[in-house]
Amino acid sequence: MNKFLDPDPSEFKKMEKERVIKELEKAIQKTEREGREEDVEKLKKELKALTHESFWDILFKPIY
């Protein structure tokens, strides 16, 4: 079926997550240039929380 007419919700979530990660990476670079170390650390923690996969998530990931 056409992906445009019947979009996959998991694919949409994946694309949204990638967009947020890219925005965070840009924000980190900008704050590093401005020299705001406190904000850089906060943004890096937020990025790590988004990108980190636990051992259990990897182990029990559904196989398609």
Residue frames relative to the residue before (quaternion, step in Angstrom):
aa qw qx qy qz dx dy dz
M 1.0000 0.0000 0.0000 0.0000 0.00 0.00 0.00
N 0.6078 -0.5767 0.4137 0.3560 3.53 -1.16 0.57
K 0.4436 -0.7105 0.4814 0.2581 3.58 -0.81 1.01
F 0.5997 0.5685 -0.3617 0.4317 3.56 1.14 -0.53
L 0.7254 0.4219 -0.2394 0.4884 3.57 0.96 -0.85
D 0.7901 0.1633 -0.0737 0.5862 3.58 1.12 -0.64
P 0.0475 -0.8433 0.5349 0.0200 3.61 0.42 1.18
D 0.4493 -0.6712 0.5291 0.2602 3.52 -1.16 0.70
P 0.4281 -0.7302 0.4618 0.2651 3.64 -0.56 1.07
S 0.6409 0.5161 -0.3438 0.4524 3.61 1.00 -0.66
E 0.6206 0.5299 -0.3367 0.4698 3.58 1.10 -0.67
F 0.6333 0.5241 -0.3250 0.4677 3.58 1.03 -0.78
K 0.6498 0.5097 -0.3150 0.4678 3.59 0.95 -0.86
K 0.6404 0.5278 -0.3192 0.4577 3.57 1.01 -0.82
M 0.6622 0.4977 -0.3011 0.4723 3.59 0.94 -0.88
E 0.6481 0.5158 -0.3148 0.4633 3.59 0.98 -0.82
K 0.6424 0.5183 -0.3146 0.4687 3.58 1.00 -0.83
E 0.6456 0.5147 -0.3149 0.4680 3.60 0.98 -0.84
R 0.6388 0.5250 -0.3243 0.4595 3.58 1.02 -0.80
V 0.6620 0.4981 -0.3026 0.4712 3.59 0.93 -0.88
I 0.6354 0.5271 -0.3300 0.4578 3.59 0.99 -0.80
K 0.6568 0.5021 -0.3132 0.4674 3.60 0.93 -0.85
E 0.6459 0.5130 -0.3218 0.4649 3.59 0.99 -0.79
L 0.6469 0.5104 -0.3200 0.4676 3.59 1.00 -0.79
E 0.6372 0.5248 -0.3293 0.4583 3.59 0.98 -0.80
K 0.6468 0.5032 -0.3141 0.4793 3.59 1.00 -0.79
A 0.6552 0.5114 -0.3106 0.4612 3.58 0.97 -0.85
I 0.6260 0.5295 -0.3352 0.4641 3.59 1.04 -0.75
Q 0.6568 0.5043 -0.3143 0.4642 3.59 0.91 -0.90
K 0.6584 0.5161 -0.3080 0.4531 3.58 0.95 -0.87
T 0.6974 0.4583 -0.2879 0.4698 3.60 0.86 -0.88
E 0.5944 0.5466 -0.3652 0.4632 3.60 1.14 -0.54
R 0.6510 0.5063 -0.3121 0.4716 3.58 0.99 -0.82
E 0.6893 0.4660 -0.2741 0.4822 3.57 1.07 -0.73
G 0.4544 -0.7267 0.4153 0.3049 3.58 1.28 -0.20
R 0.4597 0.6674 -0.4604 0.3623 3.61 1.10 0.53
E 0.1942 -0.8419 0.4971 0.0799 3.56 0.28 1.34
E 0.6249 0.5553 -0.3418 0.4292 3.60 0.98 -0.80
D 0.6901 0.4651 -0.2700 0.4843 3.57 0.94 -0.89
V 0.5984 0.5654 -0.3556 0.4424 3.58 1.10 -0.70
E 0.6707 0.4981 -0.3010 0.4599 3.58 0.89 -0.92
K 0.6381 0.5273 -0.3214 0.4600 3.58 1.01 -0.81
L 0.6743 0.4886 -0.2876 0.4731 3.59 0.95 -0.89
K 0.6386 0.5240 -0.3278 0.4584 3.59 1.03 -0.75
K 0.6331 0.5154 -0.3310 0.4733 3.59 1.04 -0.74
E 0.6429 0.5177 -0.3161 0.4676 3.56 1.01 -0.81
L 0.6478 0.5121 -0.3062 0.4737 3.59 1.00 -0.85
K 0.6494 0.5139 -0.3201 0.4602 3.58 0.94 -0.84
A 0.6331 0.5330 -0.3305 0.4537 3.58 1.00 -0.80
L 0.6801 0.4867 -0.2897 0.4655 3.59 1.04 -0.71
T 0.7650 0.4021 -0.1967 0.4631 3.56 0.96 -0.85
H 0.5788 0.6114 -0.3734 0.3896 3.60 1.20 -0.37
E 0.0908 -0.7558 0.6467 0.0486 3.54 -1.00 0.92
S 0.3907 -0.7276 0.5122 0.2358 3.55 -0.76 1.01
F 0.6756 -0.4811 0.3751 0.4141 3.52 -1.29 0.33
W 0.6721 0.5077 -0.2961 0.4504 3.58 0.93 -0.90
D 0.6222 0.5327 -0.3458 0.4577 3.59 1.06 -0.70
I 0.6677 0.4895 -0.2907 0.4796 3.56 1.00 -0.84
L 0.6712 0.5256 -0.2973 0.4300 3.56 0.91 -0.95
F 0.8009 0.2857 -0.1263 0.5109 3.57 0.92 -0.93
K 0.2792 0.7692 -0.5206 0.2438 3.55 1.19 0.55
P 0.4614 -0.6845 0.4772 0.3014 3.60 -0.82 0.91
I 0.2899 -0.7470 0.5777 0.1555 3.54 -1.01 0.85
Y 0.1557 -0.8032 0.5718 0.0599 3.56 -0.75 1.07
